Amino acid sequence: MKKHVITFVLLLGLSTAALAQGSFVVKAGLNFNKLQDIQVGNAEEAWQAQTGFHAGIGGQYRIPLIGLSFQPEILYSRVRTDLVGAPVGQDSYGFRIDYLEVPLNMQLGINILFLRPYVFAAPYVRYALFKGDLLEHVDWKNLNRLDYGFSLGAGLEIWKLQISGKYNWSFGKLARGGSLRIDTDDWKLGNSNMRGFELSVAVLF
């Protein structure tokens, strides 16, 4: 019985120490996304990145001594992309999707006085909330609202300020099946997915 009590107290102490390393995070930044592998006729086109944004909150939990930390987040994220060489006179010839995104950033860094450079990996899932531009009149039943992927990046913490950049690879497909077409053109979205770079600034409390 005494051993169980000692074990419980030790676990409680470790848990309290871990929670003492936690910080609340407020984050915002820019997205530069590109839709890959749209099939137009017999050709697969790469699209040019357009600027979107992301903003949200999270928490950072550090494991003392080994430099490892976990930073789960909940973000509202807009991704945009336009066709390279869009038709003349066309204001918007691209896609826009707004997601609720949940990344889990796993950071490995080193403390140097009030600086902490780090690298990180971040698996993520996201769910589409809104859509626009060429997707405005496409029914949701023809699109995959749930997406998932993986990110790699690096950042720098300067006391309570965090600056980071990462590249996202989406593994999910935008369309359900390969039969979805846009307007009357022979455009197929079955193999297309989003990739892109993100720049972020966060404040830790």
C-alpha positions in Angstrom: 0.0 0.0 0.0 2.8 2.4 0.9 4.5 1.8 -2.5 1.2 2.6 -4.3 0.9 5.8 -2.3 4.5 6.8 -3.1 3.9 6.0 -6.8 0.7 8.1 -6.9 2.5 11.0 -5.3 5.4 10.8 -7.7 3.0 10.7 -10.7 1.0 13.6 -9.3 4.2 15.6 -8.9 5.3 14.8 -12.4 1.9 15.8 -13.8 2.0 19.1 -11.8 5.5 19.8 -13.1 4.5 19.1 -16.7 1.4 21.4 -16.4 3.6 24.1 -14.9 5.4 24.2 -18.3 2.2 24.9 -20.2 1.4 28.2 -22.0 -1.7 29.5 -23.8 -1.1 30.4 -27.4 -2.7 33.0 -29.7 -1.6 32.5 -33.3 -2.2 34.2 -36.8 -0.4 34.2 -40.1 -0.6 33.8 -43.9 -1.1 30.8 -46.1 0.4 30.4 -49.6 -1.3 27.4 -51.1 -1.3 25.7 -54.5 -3.7 23.0 -55.8 -1.8 20.2 -57.3 -2.7 17.8 -60.1 -5.9 19.2 -61.7 -6.5 17.3 -64.9 -7.5 19.6 -67.7 -8.3 17.5 -70.7 -5.3 15.1 -70.9 -2.9 17.5 -69.1 -2.3 17.9 -65.3 -1.9 21.5 -64.4 0.0 23.0 -61.5 -1.8 26.1 -60.1 -0.2 29.2 -58.7 -0.3 29.9 -55.0 -2.6 32.7 -53.7 -2.5 34.3 -50.3 -4.9 33.1 -47.6 -4.7 33.4 -43.8 -5.1 31.5 -40.5 -5.8 32.4 -37.0 -6.7 30.6 -33.8 -5.6 29.4 -30.3 -3.6 26.6 -28.8 -1.5 25.4 -25.9 2.2 24.6 -25.6 3.3 21.9 -23.2 7.0 21.5 -22.6 8.9 18.4 -21.3 11.7 19.7 -19.2 15.4 18.9 -19.9 15.0 17.2 -23.3 13.8 20.2 -25.3 10.6 18.6 -26.5 7.3 20.4 -26.6 3.8 19.7 -27.9 1.6 22.5 -29.3 -1.9 21.5 -30.3 -3.9 24.3 -32.0 -7.4 25.0 -33.4 -7.2 27.3 -36.4 -9.6 29.0 -38.9 -7.7 28.7 -42.1 -8.5 30.0 -45.7 -6.7 28.3 -48.6 -6.8 29.9 -52.1 -5.3 28.9 -55.5 -5.6 30.3 -59.1 -4.9 28.8 -62.5 -1.6 29.7 -64.1 -2.4 31.8 -67.2 -6.1 32.4 -66.3 -8.3 33.6 -69.1 -8.1 37.3 -69.9 -10.8 39.3 -68.2 -11.6 36.7 -65.6 -11.4 38.2 -62.2 -11.1 34.9 -60.3 -10.3 31.6 -61.9 -9.5 29.6 -58.8 -10.7 27.9 -55.7 -11.2 29.1 -52.1 -12.0 26.8 -49.1 -12.2 27.8 -45.5 -11.2 25.1 -43.0 -11.4 24.4 -39.3 -7.9 23.0 -38.8 -6.4 21.1 -35.9 -2.6 20.6 -36.1 -0.4 18.9 -33.5 3.0 20.6 -33.5 5.8 18.4 -32.1 8.7 20.7 -31.5 12.4 20.0 -30.7 14.4 23.0 -29.6 17.2 24.3 -27.4 17.1 27.2 -24.9 19.7 29.9 -25.4 19.1 32.6 -22.8 15.7 34.1 -23.8 15.9 32.5 -27.3 14.6 29.1 -28.4 15.2 28.0 -32.0 13.3 24.8 -32.9 12.3 22.5 -35.6 8.9 20.7 -35.7 6.7 18.2 -37.4 2.9 18.6 -37.4 0.3 16.1 -38.5 -3.1 17.8 -39.0 -6.8 17.2 -39.8 -9.2 19.8 -41.1 -12.8 20.2 -42.0 -14.1 22.4 -44.7 -16.7 25.0 -43.6 -17.1 27.4 -46.6 -16.1 27.4 -50.3 -16.0 30.0 -53.0 -14.9 31.1 -56.5 -15.2 28.2 -58.9 -16.3 25.9 -56.1 -19.2 28.1 -55.1 -21.8 26.1 -57.1 -20.3 22.7 -56.5 -22.4 20.6 -54.2 -20.7 19.5 -50.9 -21.6 15.9 -51.7 -19.1 16.0 -54.5 -16.3 17.2 -52.3 -14.3 15.7 -49.4 -14.9 18.1 -46.5 -12.5 16.2 -44.3 -8.8 16.6 -45.2 -5.6 15.5 -43.5 -1.9 15.9 -44.0 1.6 16.5 -42.6 3.8 19.6 -42.1 7.5 20.2 -41.5 8.9 23.5 -40.3 11.2 25.6 -38.1 10.7 28.5 -35.8 12.2 30.8 -33.2 10.8 31.8 -29.8 11.9 35.2 -28.5 10.7 35.2 -24.9 6.9 35.1 -25.4 6.9 35.7 -29.1 7.0 32.8 -31.6 7.8 33.1 -35.3 7.6 30.0 -37.5 7.3 28.8 -41.0 6.2 25.4 -42.3 5.3 23.5 -45.5 2.1 21.5 -45.7 1.4 18.3 -47.6 -2.2 17.4 -47.9 -2.8 13.7 -48.3 -6.6 13.9 -48.8 -8.3 14.4 -52.2 -10.4 17.5 -52.9 -13.1 15.6 -54.9 -15.0 12.4 -54.2 -14.0 10.1 -57.1 -12.6 11.4 -60.4 -15.8 12.4 -62.1 -16.3 15.9 -60.7 -16.1 18.6 -63.4 -16.0 22.4 -63.2 -18.4 24.3 -65.5 -18.6 22.6 -68.9 -14.8 22.1 -69.3 -13.1 18.7 -69.1 -11.6 19.4 -65.7 -11.2 16.5 -63.3 -10.4 17.0 -59.6 -10.2 13.4 -58.5 -6.4 13.4 -57.9 -5.9 17.0 -56.7 -4.9 18.2 -53.3 -3.5 21.3 -51.5 0.1 22.0 -50.7 1.7 25.2 -49.5 3.8 27.3 -47.2 2.6 29.0 -44.0 4.2 31.9 -42.0 2.9 32.4 -38.5 3.4 34.7 -35.5 2.2 33.6 -32.1 2.1 35.0 -28.6 2.5 32.8 -25.5 0.8 33.6 -22.2 
